Amino acid sequence: MKAASYEKWIWIELIGFDNRESDYGVAAYLDTVGFIPESIFLLLYTPDFVHAHKGMDTEWHLPMEACSYGARPYGKLHDRQEWTNFQLRSLVTELQKHGIDVYCSFFDIYQFHVGDTLRASEWCAAHPELYEMRKSGEAFPAINPLKRLKDGSWYEDLFVQDLMKVMSDYGFDGYHGADGYTSPRLSLAETDYSDDMVEQFIAATGVDIHTGLAARCDGNPLDMEQRADWIWNNKRLEWIRFHCERWGRLWDKIMSAIRKEGKKAYLNTAWTRDPFEAIYRYGVDYRRLSDSGIDGFVVETVGASLSAGAGETEYEPGAEFAAMLLSIKAYVPEQKLVCLNAIQDTNEQWDALSHAPTVLERDIYSLANLYLQNSSGISRCSGGFMACLGDGISRDGWNWIAKRWDGAFDGEPLRTAGVRMVWSDRLLHRSLEDYSETRHWPVHKYMTELISRGAPLHTIVNVKDIPETDGPILVTLLHLLPDEELQSVLAYRNGSSVLIGRMTERISRIQTIANWRIDCEINGLFCVTRDCSGEAVEAFAMEHSADFERQEERQRSGFKEGVSWLNSLYFSPVSEAFLSKCVEGIIDRTNVPKSLKNEAFIRAAVLETLPHRWRILISNLHMNYKSAHLDAGRPIDKITVLTDFPGVPVHPRGSEFSLYVPGRGIVMIELELQASGDE
């Protein structure tokens, strides 16, 4: 198996360095880390970092909130220090001496506590006209970079000007577009319904606001909420598409200036969201941002912190984030994607390295082993990891992290076992319209629910590449595919296929589908599994009961749009029986090992590294240790354990083997299989 290269990045506050040292603690820090990262992203917290910049003619102190995340008073190694502009410039230079690219990074927020006192960054506090405006008329304390200043000028023009001055003065290699500068903080159902943003919306789209609604609503909460509800309920898609273009225009301006100076820029994805929810919830189109000329995305795959309950969340996002990373890579395949690895954040008060290491290890191995397939073969979706955040970690801690990063990216497999998810850009946009009307599941929702139930789905392929693809494929929303893409899927003969869709009038008239003889009502949900010759092996429809329909009606009548990404969108229900049968069909069409014990908790991802050699990542969804008893379907010659645990040999018994997997953890092994007699 070929060796794989990957990016090692670190996101870190100034508190992670030491301005009492002649080199600002750089040599000592890198010695502790144990490797030289390709890039370091300095988290400077607040927009005041660029807007309150006083130049380099004299030495002056940075705002305290730029010297540590939210002005936290101390770290693990020392107290927050006062940094000057000259010291920061020298720190950047010292890091660059080691061949490290240095990026400036900050959020759109500006409030912080000093003791019990809530304070605000000075420049941001002086510009309330830029705050995100809830539909209730209440200002949310974050800068909306799409808005205009009091004098009517565009904030984005001032931002680009100030950003480029700061990048030049400090010598930064690039800019990291962090939270708030790549998407709003709240969903489009909630914000920003200020007069400024609504005026922009009307000017850009030509939408006529209902005559009974006030044209000017700032300062009048009731009028603003009425107008907001009318826009969301009557002009939702126009509102969403307007924001997609506005965020694109912002980044067109940023990237034009950055390219002129020979700099680079990476953007955070929108609040852990896949392409569909990024568009629907936040008006952020990753393709549109990609077209602005960015260098790549930092994908918010912060599963470990959420699984461990950071911020008192009750959220297990493993399957959802796997589906998210796969779908983003399929949508913007040319972009470098670097996964945000949730290691620790002292200010936010969580530490996965110390308190949930098995979850962190699971994230590392699983996220690094999701793949995009095209006519050239398979390649990883992730190009590396960004440590979040990188201050105060011990030498042993860094050694633990680096060992797992290296192990996760060890080698390039020939192929993956399991099913290949078929992606379509056009289907993404069609499903946006469909969901707005019906609340039917988009592709990402199907992926998440099928993976969570054990479907071996670790690879994605664009529909245009399926003629050169081999192996089992999975298609959802079959009924929404454009004609030519639908015909390509129906003509697939390089492997078996699992097709899920709704029996629309259009679909029912296609002869190939009519020949399947599915007992399915119009617009009902169905699934068909086909063999390599295209013959239907099994076809079934989702059954409806009176209880199921009453449940659907209760859920629909009480749902609210998720204001935060932590709150799920409402989706029309799909029965557990239907989903389970789909997963059974997927597993039957693949050659993945069969789980013989603890099937509800044990998951296996299989990579073929060489002929007759499999690398298997075995994860455990349960809190406690569980034994994985798997049948590879072929006699096994030898098993090699590649992770620290279990620390004992694992011996095959014919085609079967068993081992323990830590609670919410992962184990990686390698199987050498016996060649069959005809090979």
N, C-alpha and C positions, 0 to 999 in steps of 0.2 A: 504494500500500500504506500502510495506517495506521501511524503511529508507535507503537511499543510502549514502555511504561514497565516498569521492573523495579527490584528492590531491590538496593542495593549495601551489603553488610555486611562488617565486618572483625572477625576473631577475633584478639586480640592480648594479649600479656603486659605486665605493668607495665614490663618492661625496654625496651619500645618507647617509653616516655615518659621524662621527665627531671625529677626532683623538685628539681633545682637551679635551675630556671627558675620565675619567678613564676607562670606559667600552666601549669607542669608540662610544658612542651614541646608543648602542644596546638596552638598556632598554627603552629609550625614543622613539626609532624608533618602537619597538614592541608595545609599549603602543599606539602610533598613529595608527598603523596598526589594532590593536584590536583583533588579533588572532596570534597564533604561526604557521607559515608556516612549512610544512614538510621539505622543501628544499629552500635554497637561493643560487642563481647562481651569483657569482661575475663577472661582465663584466669588463675585464681588457684589452680589445680592441685589442691588437697587439701581433703577435708572439714573439716580443721582451720580453714579459713577461716571456716566458720560456727560450728563447735562450740567453738573456742578464742577466740571473740570476747569481748572484755572491756568492751564498751560504749563510750560516748563521753564519759564524765565526765572522763577524763584521757587524755593522749596516750601511746601505747605503740607498740612496733614490731611489725609483722606478722611472721609466721614467714618465714624466708628463702625457703622453698619456694613461698610465695605471691608473692614478688617477681620470680620468673622460673620458667618451666616446669622443675620438678624441681630448682630451686635452681642452674641452670646459672650459672657465674660471670661470664660476659660475653656481650654481644651484638656486633653489627657496629659499633655506634656508641659504646658505653660499657660499663663494668662493671655488674654487678648492683648496684642501690642498695638501701639500707635504706629502706623506706617505713613511715610511721606511719599509724595509723588516720585522723588528721586530714588527712594529705596525700592519702590515697585519697579521702576524702569531697570534698576540694577538686578533685581530678582529675575526679571524676564531675560536679561542678558546672560546671567549665570546658568539658567536652565538651558538656554540655546547653545551654550558652550558644550553641553553634553549631547547635542544633536536632537534636542527635543523641540517640537513645534509648540508654541504657547498661544493659547486662545483666551480672549476675555469673555466672560460669561456673567449674566445677571438676569434677574426676573423682572416682571412688570410690577411687583409689589414694593412697598416702601415703608410699612409700619413695623415697629419693633419695640420691645420692652427694655427699659433700663430699670431694673428692680421691678416695682409694681406700676411704674409709670409707662403708659403707652406713648411712644414718640413717633414722629414721621420724618422721613428724609425731606430736607428743606425745599429743594426744587419741586419735587412732586407735590408737597403740601401746598405749594403756591399755585398749582394748576389743577384745580378741581374740575375744570371743564373737560379734562381728559379721562376722568374716572369712568369705568364701566357703569352703565346705568341699568339697574334692574327694571323690569316692566312695572314694578310697584312704585317707581319713582325714587327709590332709595339707591344712593350711590354705593357701588361696591369698591373697596379700597384697592384698586389696581388700575394701572394705566391701560387704556385702550389705544394701541398705536395707530388705529385707523381713523381717529378723530381729528378735529381741527382745534387750533388754539383760539384764544379769545379774539384775536385780531382777524380770524378767518383763514389764516395760513395753515397749511397741512403740517401736522405734527411730524409725519414721516419725513418730510424734507429737512426739518430741524434735526431729527434723529440721525439721519444719514450723515449730515454735515458734522454733528458732534461725535458720532461714532468713528468716522474716518479720522478726525483730529486726534481722538484718544488712541486709536490703533497706531497712528503714525508716531505720536509723542512717546508712547511706551515701547514701540517696536513689536507689537503683537503680530504673530504670523496669521492669525485669523480670528473670526468671531463665531461664538457659539450662540445660536438663537435658542434661548432656553424658554421655560414656561412663560406664556403671556405674550411673547413676541412671535409665536408661530400659531397661536390660536387664542380665542377668548378663554377666560377662566370658567365662566358659566355657559350653559348651553344656549343656543339661539332661541329656544322657547322662552328663556328668561331674560336675555340681555342681547344687545344693547339697544334699547328703544328710546334713546334720547332724541331730541329734535334734530341734532346734527346727523346721527346715523340714518334716521328715517328720511331726512332731506336727501342724503346721498343715495339712498335706496330708490327714491322716486326719480331722481335725476338720471340714475343709471338704467332703470328698467322701464320708465314711463308708466308705472303702475298708478292708477287713480285710487287714492284713499277714499273710502266710503264717505259720502257727503255728511253723514251724521257725526263724524269724528272730528275732533279739534285738530287744527293744523299745527298749533303750538301747544305742547304739553309739558315742557320743562317747568317744574314747580307745581304741577297739578297732578298728583298721584292717580286720582280716579280716571281722569281723561287719558293719562298715559297708559294705564292698564287696559282700558277699553280699546285704545288704538293698537296696542301690542297684541291683544287677543285676536283682534280682527285680522291683523297681518298674518299671525301664525296659523289661524284657522282657515283663511281664505287665499293667502298668497305665500304659502309656506315654501313651495319649491322655488319661487322667485327670490324669496328672502335668503334661502340657502345658497342659491347659485350666485346671488349678488355678493355674499360674503366670500365664496370661493374665489371669485375674481378679485375682490378687494385685497384679500391676503396675498394673492398672486401678484397684484400690482405693487404692494408693499415690498415684496421680496425681489421683484424686478428692479426696483430702485436700489435696494441694498446691494444686490449682486452686481449691478452695473458699476457702482462706486468701488466695491471690493475688487472686482476684476481689474479696474483701471490701476489699482495700487498693487496688483500681483498678490493679493491676499486670498484666503480661503474661508469658507463658512460651512458649518454643519448645523442642522436644525433638529430640535427635539420633535418627535411625533406628538400628535395631539392627545395628551392624557390617556395613554395606553390603548388608544382606539385603532381598530382596523380601518381600511379605506372607507367602508360603508358608514360606520358610526362617526368617523372623523368628518365626513361630509354632512351627514344628517344632523348630528348634534352640534357641530362647531363651525360648519361652513368652511372646512379645510380640505382641499383636494391635493393629495400628495403628488399626483401627476402635474398639477398646475404649479406647485412649488418646485418640483423637479425641473420643470421647463424654464424656471428663472435662472438656472445655471448653478445651483448649489452643488457642494461637493459630496453630500450624503446626508443621511438621517441618523440621529441617535434615537434608537427605538426604545420606548419606555416599557421595557420588559422587567418591571420591578416586582416580580412575583414573590420573592422571599420575604420582603418587608410586609406585604399584604397577607401572605399566608401566616406569618407570625403575629398578625394582629396589630400592626403599626396604626396608630391613631384610633385604636379600638375598632378596627374594621373586622367584619366577619365575612371573609372573602377568600375563596380558594381559586385563583385565576389560572392554574396551570394549563388546562385545556384551552381556555380562551386566549391566553397569550401565545400559545403555540399556533393556533389558528390565525391570530393577528399577525405574527411575524411571517408566516407562510404567505398570507394574502398581500401584505405590503410588498414583499419581494416579487410576487407575481405581477403586481400593478406597476412597480417601478424597478424592473429587473436590472437596469443599468446602474442603479444607485448603490453606493456602498452603504450597508446597514451595520451599525455597531450597537450592540445590545447594552443598555444601561443595567449594570449588575448591582443589585441592591445589597450592599455589604453593611453599611452603617450610616447613620445620620444623627449626630449628637444633638443638634438643635431640634430635630423632629422626634427625638427620644425613641429611637429603635436601633437595634444592633443585631443583625442576622448572623454575623460571624460569631458572636459570643452566645447568642440565645437561640438560634435556629440554624446551626451549621448543616444539618442534614437537608433542610429545605434549600439552603443556598447551594449546596453541592448538587442537588437535583436540578435546580435552575441552570447551573453552569453546563452540566453534561447534556441536558435535554435541549436547551436553546441552541447550542452549538451543533446539534445534529438534526436540523431540519433542512430540507433540500429543495432546490428548484431544478426541474428537469427540462431540458430543451434538446434540440437536435444534436448538440455536442456532448450530451451526457448529463451528469448531475453536478451541482455545485452547492455549497452551503448558502443558506439565506443570510447568515450572520458573517460579517467580516471581522468580528472581534468583540472585545468587551471594554466598557468604560466603568472603572471602579467608582462607585458612588457611596460615600465620599471617602477621600483618601488620607485624612489626617489621623494621627494618633494610633495607627495600626502597628502592632509589634512586628519584629523581624519574623517570628514564628507565624504570625497571622498572614503576613505577605507570602511567606513560603507556602503556607497552606493554600492560599488563593492561586498563586502562580502554578503550583503543581496541578491543580484541577483545571485551570485554564489550558495548560499544555496538554493534559490528558484528554480534555474535551475536543480539542482541535487536532488531535493526533491522527494524521493521515487523511487521505481522500478515498472514500469507498468507491467501488465500481458501480454499485447500485444499492437501492434500498428494497427490502421486502415490504409488502403492504400495498395499499392502494394509492394511486396518484390522483389528487384532487384537480379537476379541470377548472381553470380560471378564465374568465372572459371580461375584458374591460367594458364592453358594451352591456353585458349582463349586469355589471355593477350599477350602471346608471339607470337601466330599466328597473332594477329591483328597488331603487330609490323611489321611483314613481309608484311602483306597486305597493311598497310598504306604506307610503303616505296614505294610500286609499284603503288598504286591506289589513295592514299589520301582519302580513304573511312574512315568514322568515326569509332574510337575505342569506347569501351563501355562508358568510362567516358564522351565523347562528347555527346553521346545520353542521358546519365543521366542528364548532365547539361542543355541541351536544353529542355528536357521534364519537368524537375523540374521548370525551368524558366517560362514555359508556364502553370504551375499549376498542373502538375501531382503529386498526393499524394505519394511521394516516400521518405520514411524516414528510411527504413529498407533494409538490404542486407543479402543475404544468399549464402553460398557456394554451388555450384552445387552438391557436394557430400552429402549435408545435405537435399536436397529437398525431398527425400522419407519420412523423419520425419518432414517435414514442412507442415503447413496448411495455407490457405489464398491465395489470388491472387498473382501470380508471373509475373515478366516481364523478358523477355529474348531478348537481342539484339545480332546482329551478329550470328543469328541462324545457318547460313551456314558455319561458321568457327568452330563450336563446334566439337570436336572429336566424333566418332561414338557412343561410350558408353554414353557420356554426352548428346548427342542429343537424344538418345533413352530414357534416363531418363527424359528429359524435355517433350518429346512427350507422355510419359506414365503417366505424373503427373495428379492426380485426386483428390487431397486434397484441391482443390480450382480452381478458374478460372485462365486463363493464357492469356497473351498478348505476342505475338511472332513477332519479327521484324528481317528480314534478306534479303538476296539476292537470287534470283531464279537461283542458279548455276545449272549446269548439274547434279551434285551429288544430290542436294536438290530435283530437279524436278523428280528424279527417285524413291524417297521414296514414297511408296504407301499412307501412311497417309497424306502426304503433297499433293500428286496428287489429293486425294479425296477432298481437299478444293476447287479445280477448280478456282484458282486465275488467272485472266486474266493479266499475267505479262510476259514481255519479258525476255529472258535469261540475267541474271546478273542484272535484275531490282530489285528495292527495294519494299518489300511488308510487310504488317502487317496483322496478323490474331488474332482475339480474340476468345477464346474458353470458354465454360462453364465448370462446375465441372465434367461433364461426358465426356469431351473431344470433344464435338461437336462444330464445327465452328459456331460462332454467326455472325461474320462479317469478310470478307476478302477483302483487297483492295491493289492496287499497286500504287506507285508514278507515276503520269502522267508527261510526258515530253512534253514541247512545244519548238518550234523553238527559242523563246526568251530566255527560260530557258537554252537551250544548248549554245546559243551565250554568255550568261552571264557566264556560267561555263568556256567556252573557254577563255574569257577575264580575268577572275580571275586566271585561271591556268597559263596563259602566263606571268602574271605580278607578281606572288607571289615570296617572298623571305622567307627563313627560319628565324624564329624569333630568333634574337640574344639574347634577354632578355625575361624572363618569362612574362613581361608586354606586349609583342607583341605576338599575337595569332599565332599559327601554321596555315598553310593553310589546309582547309578541302574541299573536293569536296562538292558542294552545295546539300542540301536536301530541297525540297520545303516546304514553310510555310503551305500549304494546307495539305500535308502529315503529318507533325508534329502535327498540330492541330487535325487532325482526330485520330492520335495515342493517344493523350492526352484524347480526348473524350472517346475513347475506354477504356483507363485505368480507368478513373473516373467511367464509367458505370459498370465496373467489381468490384468496391469497394463500401463500405458503408459509405464513408466520407460525411460530411455535404455538401449540395449544396449551392454555393454562389449565392444569388439572386440579388446582387447589387455590383457594382464596381468590377466585376469579373476579370478585367484586372490587378487589384492591390492587391486584398485581397487573402491571402493564409492561409490555415488552416492545422495544423498537429494535429492528434487525437491520444491520448494514452488512452487505457482502463485500469484504475487503479483498479477497482473492478467491479464485475458484475453490470451493469446498471449505471456505473459512468465513465464519460469521462473527461479527462483533455485536453483542446484544446488550442494550441498556435496559435494565429491569428496575422499574420504579414501584413504589408502594404508596398508595393513597391514604393508608390508615395511620393513625397517630402512633401505634405500637409496632413492634417488630412483627412481620408476617413472613411465612415461608412461601417461596415461589417454587412450584413444582411444574416444570415445563416439559413438553414433548416436542422435540425438534422435527419429528417426522422422518428422520434419517438417523442411522447409527452414528454415534459420536466417538471419535478416537481419543480426543483430549480436550480438556477445559482449562483455560488459563484465566485467573482472576486479575483484572487490570486496575481495580480500585483498592484502597487500603483495607476495606471491609468487603467480604469476610476474610479474616486473617488465617484461614485454613484452606487446604486444597478442596476442590469440588470435583467429585468423580462421577463420570457418566455411568448410567445403567441402560445400556442399549441406546435408545434414542431419547431417553429421559434423564433429567437431573433435577436436583433441588438444592436450594440455599436460602438463607435468611436475608431479608432486606430491611434496613432500618426504617423506623416510622417516618413517614413523609420524606423518605430518602431514595437513593438510587445506588445500584451496583452495576459495574460494567465488566463483562467477561468476554472471552474469545473462544469460540468453538471450532475445532478442526473436525470436519465431517468425513465420514468414509465415502469414497467415490462409489457410485453405483456401478454395476457390472458392465453397463453399456457405455460408460464414459471413458 
